[in-house]
Amino acid sequence: MTLTNILDQIKQSSYLTKRLLSLKQDGKVAFSGLVGSSASLLLAALTERYSNMLIITSSSARAEALRSEISLFCQKQAMVFPAPDIVPGENLKPSSGLIGERLAVLEQWASKASAIVIAPVKAIMWRTSLRLEKVRISDDQKIRLDSLIEQLIEFGYRRFDIVGERGEFSVRGGIVDIFPLNHDQPLRLEFFGDKIESLRSFDAYSQRSVDKLAEIKILPASERYEAPVFEHLSKNTLIIFDELMEISRSADQQLDEQRLMKSLTALKYVTLEEIQRESENYQRIGLSQFLQPGDEPIFTGNPGYLNKLSELPAKAIVVSKHAARLREEITQEVVEGSLHGGFVFGDLPVISDRELFGEEVIFRKAKAIPQEGVADDLLADLKPGNYVIHENYGMAVYRGLETVEIEPGVRQEYLLLEFAGADRVYVPPSLAGLVEKYSSSSGYEPKLSKLGTKKWLRTKSRVKQELKDMTKDLLELYAVREKVSGFAFPADDIWQSELEGTFPFEATKDQQKAIQDTKQDMESGRPMDRLVCGDVGYGKTEVAIRAAAKAVSAGKQVAILVPTTILAEQHFNNFKDRFKTSPFVVEMLSRFKSKKEQSDIVKALTLGGVDIVIGTHRLFSKDIKFKDLGLVIIDEEQRFGVAHKEKLKQLRKTVDVLTLSATPIPRTLYLSLAGARDLSVINTPPVDRSPIRTYVLPWSEAVINEAIRRELDRGGQIYFLHNFVETIESVAARIKKLVPEARVAVGHGQLPEKELEKTMLDFLDRKFDVLVCTSIIESGLDITNVNTILIDKADHFGLSQLYQIRGRVGRSAVRAYAYLFYHPAGVMTDQALDRLKAIQEFTALGSGYKLAMRDLEIRGAGNLLGAEQSGHIMEVGFDLYCELLEEAVREVKGIKEVSPREVTIDLKVEAFIPQDYVTDERQRIALYRRMNLLCTREEVGEIKKELKDRFGQIPDKLAKLFDLLYLKVKALKAGIKSVKEEDSKIIIEKLSGKLVKLDVAGQDKIKLVEQGIGG
């Protein structure tokens, strides 16, 4: 028996036949008593007879569940019509991805194609565009470029120099890049005159082409809220209400939310009554799990089979995420997949993971949201007027790119730098890598270097030597680790694969790579020391869970160090839940445990009776001894004190260490970047995650009132952060007075342990609506239902701390809001203002890594490698400091190699990127810098292909630049330091100091140099 068989039986049943006859006669019919996932089976059966269906649900989560289950039962793809992720009247735009999905459904309806559409009622309550215009383009089609540009602007697309997000387009000669809202990837159109010569998709991040396309459809970049959805439906559409009672509750919530907002005439919701009235023009069905009087139940529920696999009925069909393991243990039919609940149809049981293992299924979108945004190295963060450091000449001001005639008829593009006394230096493109933007603490005005003196070279030399001295001590630990033979963990076993199958989400690409890198480290023969850096909620904990599983499977113990008792409780619950079907013992050591409980756990650790222990600094106590510790996981290392970090340093010599951080302290981050530690970065947001709407504004009780009420009306909870214990109760009283209907609790670290624990757990159980708290939540509870946070006196927090606190919300598909209040009457420092500006700027998903860099600029870099280093960074700038650090690490490790940026090729030939080929100066600088770092012919060839792909045919001047780049990598390999043309001679300087002089005498300069270096 298979799912296809059970689908055939329901389609042929007299029950369905009779109901469909009633539907045909009366225009409506109800199906009741639909237990488990039986509604999805019924809908799958209906798709045979109705090619157009609109299924209205109470929520987005329910819509995603039906989409997934219908596809499982009948292999037909349904579309979800989502609701905009804003509140009507809000002066914000909905996310372009969601609007693209809505327009794609409208386009499907407009094309008269079959469409199974599932929509939460909120999506139907929003009006939509009355008519949907589109541009259809095919390969070989003739179309005027100016007409296309005009059409894109009319559609609401914005023109940029480079396309990184939906709703953008760019034009570069005969190449047009567009990121339509209805496509998962941006599109590249290459014109030859008025003819489309090539259509292809490309990756926004790398800007490289991916696939050739035969035809594309471009929909508008925005949606107009003019008419009800019903204006788009064909008359043969079947409308289905999935659980009308829940739909009604959800609709009421939306209307209550709307009533809170002002000036809503243009965006007034379509009410449920209007939706029902409109649906009377179509055949319609009501679905309900509640059995109606007079109805005979056709579906019944399954008994639980937890730990009772042997009792499964022989005819049962098991639908499970753990299909591979189950097929080894049972003889019943097993289908790979997920249902939110099983059911029995006739004498045929369909059994899900809920009945077998007690697991709840979280249904996510069918595909991950594509990564938007452009790679950092494709756009130089350098503007005219910025302070820069030239590695050989020192501090200057960047004045822009300038084309100069270097000899009659020969022009070249240079980076123009201005030094003290208005002295100028023209830097050729081949040396662009020697110019770094100057970054130090905010507000610091550096002094320009004077040319013709050795002061700068002495400064650089002194900093580098002191870095080398310091780095020797710093790397001793890592040298020990390289030599010490650690425990090599075996490859994954079946149980680990089973645990990974219980992960309720789909791992992102970055997350999967971090997991693989961690496992490879553990399987190697040396102790692991890996830093996993990723934004809050991006899945670092899953990396830790899988590493822990690998360790305990090999018979080793795992210690998980966290900075707060609340976070210890959170991790304990997560690990306990994930390891619940395993034989491994998970315990927690924190102040939430009594002395007797702590004593028992400590004894069990010594004897090996505990496999995984999660705790705060209590794990540093002298009485803690492990029988066989194999892995230490550290969450937010920056929150531990100096003494604790010293103990961790000793641990790193012998056991595997995995560190998790959202905004890593600069010291940790740059040791990783410099090669002293291994680094994994998780940049890809989970599916459905949206950036947090962030507002920085003066204290306003009206705003607080509106924000809390709006969150309450959509069924959510709120954090109100007031970081002063002495006044927190009075603030909580003000909140209660402002919003009397809100249930308010108070939580802070000075409460008795049991009281704090009870408050937090009650809030987790939704017994309170608002938690007025201190920064105790910074690394604490992960509650997906909390999606509004209000922070009082936000200017008193550090930047990384603000980022962490804000990350307590926005951990689900629901749009999250953060309100950062300051008090105008108070005195705000320049640094505090800079922090608030930065937190407002870094709202994009995955900003934590970049924010750690900005934190350096604002605070100064004293925390990088100790306070004494702050002065060094002020002298040479942060970027050059990092390069000098990298060189020092390389030299201390005994790695002898010349950096490609140090090799000079300076010939008097027209070799540069023409301005009409790459018009954006930031992109030209970025290209010059990337070219300056190429080491092999293959790398040169790859960037040449990239430019041809992105900008079109390579022009002569750029082709000549590539000739020089090939020459440079050949020189690098041959140990050549520089090639310079002076007075009709070419001087080749080798690393040994030996000079070779060649007479140009009308010869091809590039071929002459090739011969001179042995090529």
Secondary structure, 3 states (H helix, E strand, C coil): CCHHHHHHHHHHCHHHHHHHHHHHHHCEEEECCCCCCHHHHHHHHHCCCCCEEEEEECCHHHHHHHHHHHHHHHCCCCEECCCCCCCCCCCCCCCHHHHHHHHHHHHHHHCCCCEEEEEEHHHHHCCECCCCCCEEEECCCECCHHHHHHHHHHCCCEECCCCCCCCEEEEECCEEEECCCCCCCCEEEEEECCEEEEEEEECCCCCCEEEECCEEEECCCCCCCCECHHHHCCCCCEEEEECHHHHHHHHHHHHHHHHHCCCCHHHCCCCHHHHHHHHCCCEEEEECCCCCCCCCCCEECCCCCCCCHHHCCCCCEEEECCHHHHHHHCCCEEEECCCCCCEEECCEEEECHHHHHCCCCCCCCCCCCCCCCCCHHHCCCCCCCCEEEECCCEEEEEEEEEEEEEECCEEEEEEEEECHHHCEEEECHHHHHHEEECCCCCCCCCCCCCCCCCHHHHHHHHHHHHHHHHHHHHHHHHHHHHHCCCCCCCCCCHHHHHHHHCCCCCCCHHHHHHHHHHHHHHHCCCCCEEEEEECCCCCHHHHHHHHHHHHHHCCCEEEEECCCHHHHHHHHHHHHHHCCCCCCCEEEECCCCCHHHHHHHHHHHHHCCCCEEEECHHHHCCCCCCCCEEEEEEECHHHCCHHHHHHHHHHCCCCEEEEEECCCCHHHHHHHHCCCCEEEEECCCCCCCCCCEEEEEECCHHHHHHHHHHHHHCCCEEEEECCCHHHHHHHHHHHHHHCCCCCEEEECCCCCHHHHHHHHHHHHCCCCCEEEECHHHCCCCCCCCEEEEEECCHHHCCHHHHHHHHCCCCCCCCCCEEEEEECCCCCCCHHHHHHHHHHHHCCCCCCHHHHHHHHHHHHCCCCCCCHHHHHHHHHHCHHHHHHHHHHHHHHHCCCCCCCHHHCEEECCCCCCCCCCCCCCHHHHHHHHHHHHCCCCHHHHHHHHHHHHHHHCCCCHHHHHHHHHHHHHHHHHHCCEEEEEEECCEEEEEECCCCEEEEECCCCCHHHHHHHHCCC
